[in-house]
Amino acid sequence: MDIGLRFHKDMLVLSSPVQAVLERFGVDTQRDMEFTMLFEPDTLEKAYELEALAGAQCIVTGTAALTPARLAHGRMEDRAEELAQVALATVAALRPQHILVEVGPCGLPLDPSSKASLVEHRDQYARAAQLFARSELDAFFLNEFTTCTDLKCALMGVRKVSDVPVFASVAVRDDGTLAGAGNGPVETLEEAAAVMEEYGAQVVGFSTTAPIEAACDLVARLRAAGEGPTPLPVLAQLVVDEDAGCYGNPDAMVDCAAALRAAGAQFLRAAGDATPAYAGALVAATLGTDVVA
């Protein structure tokens, strides 16, 4: 089913990052994620199988580092197309309802006042998206962006080469400011949502370590930020930190899912250190339910 046909209708859960499971298998994902994709596909397949068994309707590929700059950092730039196809094939073999291809920030220094810098960033994301030009996927998932300028470059890059739907998400602090402002001007979730809407995202989202009450407030802010009578569907990601934070137990996701649905979110995800059990709890709490209008 075309995922666009489900917008504003079914509650849907995104799979948690497979990195948590791979770490439990003994994989150093910071160093060896791409190596595992290419040379230990059975290990990667087992991690995805656990996410699929949890019931997540949308399986997210582990391709956040597929921009040329990040691949070059791991000396994998010559294997980009192979990595893309292996990651996609591993997920597709599980026959999920929907496949989301994740693309994360490229990590290059960005000068908003430099046209050359902006073009370089845009092309980083265009080249990553181009790797999937002949592939079947339901959406690109631009995730964990921390500045509006980088997010804009990513959206422009993807739209340069593809008309596949785009989910976009930014990392925010408890108060809804973007996590990457640094010494620059403070940017808000509403400003990021405006960029998402203007540059062609179909789903707007955020990730946060904030308590569930604050996360629900962020959902409400996004619901109010969209132009026109019907704002874009909202993705809420709760970042699990096993050593701290509010989401140290998968059972907590049941009440969180109900609260986020009541606030108006459609897509839910447990991120960070979350295991498949977290995704399973979100699915159990929302299966068969519709989005709250």
N, C-alpha and C positions, 0 to 999 in steps of 0.2 A: 504494500500500500504506500502511495505517495505520502510522505510525512506531512506535507502541507495540508492534506485533507484532514489531518488530526488536530491542527492548530485550533485553540480555543474549545476543544472538545474533551478528549481523553487525558486523564492524568498519566504521565509517562515518567519512567525512571531511567536515568543514564547509569551505565555501569561505573563502578568505582575504578580509580587508576589501577592498572595491573601491577604497578611497581611494588605495592605493598605485598602482594602474593609472591612476586619474584624475589623480593628481599628475603622472605621466609624460605624460599628454595635455595638461598645462598648466593643469589646474583647481586652484584654491586651495580645497581641500576644507574648510578651517577656516571659510572665509567663504562659499563658493559651492556647497556640496553640494546644498542644497535648490533653489537657482536652477537648477543643472544638471539636477536631476530634472524640473523643470517645463518648462524652455525649451531644453534640449539633450538630449532623451531618446536621440538616436542615440549620443551620447558615452557615456551611462550603459549603453546596451544593449551597446556594444562591450566595455566593461569586464566586464560580466556574462558575455558570450559567452566571453571568455578563461577565466574561472573554470569555466564549464561544460565547455569543451574540456579543461581539466585533469582532469576526471573526478570532481570532488567530488559525492558523492551528496546532500549537503544544501547548498543555496544559501541564504546569509544575505542578507536585504534590508539596504540601507543606510539604515535608519530609526532609528538609535540616538538621534537628536535629535528624536523626534516627540512628546515631552511638551510641553504648552502653554508651560511656562516657557522651554524651550530654543528653541521656535519663535518666541516673543515676542522673544527676544534677537536673532533675525535678521529680525524683522518679517514673519514668515510664519505667524503664528497663525491668520489667516483662510483659509489654504490647506491646513490640516491634512488634511482628508479627501481633497482632490485629491492631495496628496503621498503619502498612504498608498496610494491606488489606483494611481497611476502606478508607484510602487516595486514594488508587488505584481504588477501586470500585466507589467512589464518582466521580472521573474524568471519568472513563470508562462509567458511566451511561449517560454522555453527548455525547457519540459517537464522540469524536474529531478525526481529521485526524491522529494525532500522540500524543502519551503520553510519556512525559519525566519524569523520576523519579529523583528528585533532591536529592543530597547528598552533604552536606557542610562539612567544616573542623571539625574534632572531638574535637578540643579545648584543647587537652592534651599537656603538655610541650613536646617538641621534641628536642632530642640531636642527631644531625646528625652523631656524632662520636660513638654513642652507638648502637650496633646491637640489643640489647634488646628493646631500644626505637623505632627503625625503625620497628622491627617486630610487636611491640604492635600497632603502628600506622597502619601498613598494615592490621593487623587483624581487627582493628576497622572498616575499610571500607569494608573488605571482609564480615564481619558479617552483616553489613547494606545491602550490595548487596544480600547476601544469603536470606534475608527476601523475596525477589521477585523471588526466583528460579523457582517457579511453576506458575508465573504470566505472563500475556501478557503485554508487554511494548515495545516501539519502541527504547528507548535509556535510558541510565543513564546520568544524567547531574551533573557532578562534578563542583560545582560552588563556586565562591568567595574564591578561594585559594590564599594565599599571599606569599608562599615560594615554591621554586622548590622542595625541599625535601619532604614537606608535599604532594604536588601534585603527586610526584612520588610514594609515599606510597599509595595514594588513587587509582591511576591507577593500581598499582600492586595488590592491594587488590581486586578491582573489577575484574580484569582479572584472579585472582586466582579462582573465582567461577562462572564467567559468560563470554559468548562471545557476549553478546548484545552490539550494538554500544555504544560508549561513546562520549558525548560532554564534553569538558573540558574548563574551563574559569578561568582566574586569575584577581584579582583586581589590577589595575595599577594606578599610578599617571599620571599627564598630560604628563610627559616626557617618559612614557613607562616603568618606573621602578616599580617593584612589591611593593605592599603596606606594606609588612610585613618584610622587611629586618631588621628593628631594628638596633641593633649594629653590625650585621653581614655584610658580603659582599653585595654590591648592586647587585641585580639580575634584568635582563631585560626581556622584553616581548619575545625577540628572544630566550633567554635561556629557558624560560617556554615553548615556542612552540616546541623547540627541545625535551624537556622531553615528551610533549604530543605525538609527532610523534613517538618517540622511544618506548614508553610504551603503544601504542595501541589506542590512541584517534582517532576518525574518524572526529571530528570537533574541531577546535582550536578557542579559543575566549578570550575575555577580557570584563571587566566592567570598566567604567570610568565616572568621573564627568567633564571631560575636555570639552571645547567647541567643536563644531562639526568639525571644521577644524583640531584640534588635534586628534579627534577620527578617522577621515578619514585617517590621517597620520598613526595611529596605525594599521588600516586595511591594508594599503599598506605595512607596515613593516611585517605583518604576511603573506601577499601574497608572499612576497619575501623570507620569512624564510623557506618555505617548501623545502624538498629535492626532486629532480626529476623535470620533466617538468610540473607537475600539483600539486600545493600545495593543502593542505587540505582545505575544506570549512571553511569559517570564520564566527564566531558569534560575533556581536558587541552589547554590552549592554550599553545603556545610562542611567546613574543613576540620577533619578529625586529627587531633594531636594526641597520641597515646600518653604523652608525658604531662599534658596540661589541657586546658580548654574545657568546653562544656559537653563534648560528645565522645566521652571515653567508653561508652557501652553501646553496642548495636541496638539494644532494647529502647534506648532513648529516641531512636529514629521514628518509632511508631507515633509518639506524641508530637514529635517535630513535624512529621509529614502531615498530620491533621491540622496543625497550626499554620503551616505554610500554604496548604490548600485553602484554608479559610481566608488567608490573606490575599489569595488570588494567583499564586504560582501555578504553573502547569507542569513544568519539567523540574524534577528533583534529582539531586546527586549528592552522595557522600564522598568527599574528596580527601586529600591529604593522606593520612595513614589508614584510611578506611579499607576494610577487608570486604569480601563478597557478602558477609553476614549483614553489613550495613545496608547494602543495596537490597538484600532480601527483605529486611525490615521495612524499608521504604515501599517496596512492591507490595508486601502484605497489607500495609496500611492504606494503600491507594488503589489496589486492583479493582477494576470495574467501576471506578468513580469518574465523574466528569469534573471539569474545571468549574470552580465557583465563579459565577458571573459577577 
